[in-house]
Amino acid sequence: MCYHTSHPDEKALRKEFKSLGVQYKRDEIFHVSGFSRPFLPVTLNSSPKVIREARWKLIPFWVKTETDAAKYANTLNAESESIFEKASYKNYITKNRGLLYVNGFYEPHKVKGVKETENYYIYQPDKKIFTLGVVYSDFTDQDTGETYPTFSIITTPANPLLEEIHNEKKRMPLIIGEKDSDAWLFAEGKDEIQNLMQPFNGELGSHQVYRVTGARGEDTNHPDIQKAI
């Protein structure tokens, strides 16, 4: 599953997406774990001309406080095959979709007879920013009144490259190509949405990197973390 990602900074987003208003103000992220619930750059279909921040881990409407949100079930990823049935997502997928801007993502690779997995970094061959499909919910902390969007990355069955890399779960994040961005944001009805939730059939680059999925309490947010080993 997709729990580890990298993201562009404000300057890169402004340069690449000149037609969008960039409200996201954070520095480049070379590696982040979804379990830290970071705020990351997104475009949501409620404000399709803006790049803003949203918090990773979808919090559904029945969760009332930040304390409860922190303890809520793992909703970092939403499987495309069950997203219309699962309680956490079914109220949102038909109306609340967005795009998460990434430089790449990290996936584990199981080596037979070895306990710890290897890690691979996956990216566009030209190193351009690309987008992942997300489902989102606006969460309001009833203790403070603060409201912010929260999201899950949608996953699909793996394409041939990710079948080889992510060889246990055989999953990959939903990559939305530039030509499908508007279709994804504005799709109407279950059939249209399902037709867009397919394994990516374009070209991707990949190489083995330091094992970020096993990192505990160490700094992995630096450029060297993406170097091939």
N, C-alpha and C positions, 0 to 999 in steps of 0.2 A: 504494500500500500504506500501511498505518497505522504510521508510524514516529514520529509526533509527537503528544503528548497533554498534557492538563492534569488535575489531580487535587485532590480536597478534602483538607483537613487533618483531624486527629483530632477537633476540636470539631464540625465540620460532619458528620462521619460519626456521631458520638454523637447528635447532634440528629436526624438523618434516620433512623437505623436503631437505634431504642431497644431492640429485641429481641435485638440482637447484641452480643457482647462485643468491644469495640474495643481491640485490642492494638497497632494501628498508631499511631505517635507522631510522625509527621513533619508539617512545615508544609505549607501549601497550595503546590501546584506550578502555576504559570501556563503554563509550557511546559517540556517535557523531550523530549529525543531518545532513542529506544530504543538508539541506538548507544553511549550512555554507560552502558548496563546499569543503570538505576536500580532501587532497591527501591521498590515501589508497593503500594497497598492492594488486597487481594484477599480473597475468601472461596473456599476450596477445599472440594471435596466430602469430603475427609478430615476436615475440621473445620467443618461447615456453619453453626455458630452463632457463628463468630468472624470478625472482620476483622483480618487479620494482614498482614505484608509478604512479598512475593515479588519475585524479581529478574527483570527483563525480559530475555529471550533464553533459550529452553529449551536446557538442556544434557543430552543423553542419557546413559545409564548407562555407555557405553564411554569417555567422556571422564573422565580420572582426576584432573586437577589444575587449579587456577585458571589457571595459565599456558596450558594447553591450551584451557580454556574460553574465555579471552579471544580466542583465535585461531580458534575453531570457526566453522563456516559460519554464514551469516546465518539465524538461526531466530527473528527478531523476529516474523514473521508466518507462519501456516500456512494454506494455501489449503484451503477446505472440500472442494473437489472431489477433492483428492488426499491428504487427511490420513490416510486409512486405508491408503494404500500407501507413503507416504514413510517412509524408515527412521527419521528423527528423531522421528516422531510416532506411528507405527502401534502401538508398544508401550504408548502412554499414552492415546490418545483414548477408548478404551472404558471406562477406569477413572478417569482423572485429569482432571477438568474443574473449572473455576472461573469466578468472576466478577471482573472488574477494575473498580474504581470510578473513574469519570471525571467531570469537569465538561464535557469536550469533547475534540475531536481536530482536527488540522490536516491538510489535504490540498492537493496541488498542482493548479494549473489551467494548462494549456498554451494560450498565445495564439499563433495562427498568425503566423509570421514573427518571433517574439520568442524569443531564446535562453533567457532565464531565465523560469521559471514564476512565476505568481502563487500566493499562498497564501490559503486560506479556512479559517475556524474554524467548526466544526460543533458544535451543542449542542442540548439540549432547549429548546423555545420558552419554557418557564417557568423555565429555568436550573437545574432540579433535577439532582441527581446521578443518573447512570444507569450501567449496567453493560455491559461487553463480555465476550463469551465467550472463555475461554482454555483451552488445554491445558497441563498442567504436568508437571514431573518434579522429584523431589528429587535435588539434586546434592550429592555429598560430595567435598570436596577431600582427596585421600588424602595430601597433604603436611601438612595441618594438622588433619584430622579434622572440620573445620567442615562442617555440612550445612544447606542451605537450599533452599526451593522455587524453581524457575525456570519461566518460562512463555513461551508464544507467544500473541499475539493471533490468533484465527481470522478469516479474511477470506472474504467471499462476493462474487459479482458485485454490481455497484452497483445501487442503486435509481434511480429517475428523477432525483432531486436529485444524487446522487453521480455518475451518468453525465455530467451536465452539468458538475459541478465537476472531478471526477477523470477528465478526458476523454481521457487517454491510456491508462492502465491499466484504467479503469472497474471499480475494486474499492472495497470498503468494509469496515470492521470488522463483525464479527458483533455486533449489538446485541441483548441479551437483555432484553426487557421484564419489568417486575416480575411480571406474571402467569405468566411462563414460567421464573422463576428456579429454583424447585424442580424443574421438569421437566428443566431443563438439568443441574442438579447430579446428579440421581438417575436420569437416563435409563438404560435397560437395552437393550443391543444396538445394532447398527449402524443399523438402520432408524429407531429412535426418535431417535437422535442426528442422523442425516442430516435427518430431518424438521424439526428445530429449527434447522438451519444454513441459513437462508433470508435473502435481502435484507430489510432492515427496511422495513415497510410503514406505519409511523407517521409523524407529522410531526416535522421537524427544522428548527431555525433555522440560518442561515449568514450570514457576511459576510466580505468580503475583509480581510485583515490584513497586517501586516509579513511579509516573506518569511523565516520561521523555517527552512524547509528548506534555505535557502542560507547560513544563519548559520555562521560559522567563528570559534570562540574568543571570541564576544561574549556578553554577558549577555542572555538572552532570558527569564529567569525573573522577570518582574515584571508587574504588572497591565496596564500600557499595551500589552503585546504582544498583548492580545486586543481592542484597540480597532479599530473599523472604520476603513478608510482609503478 
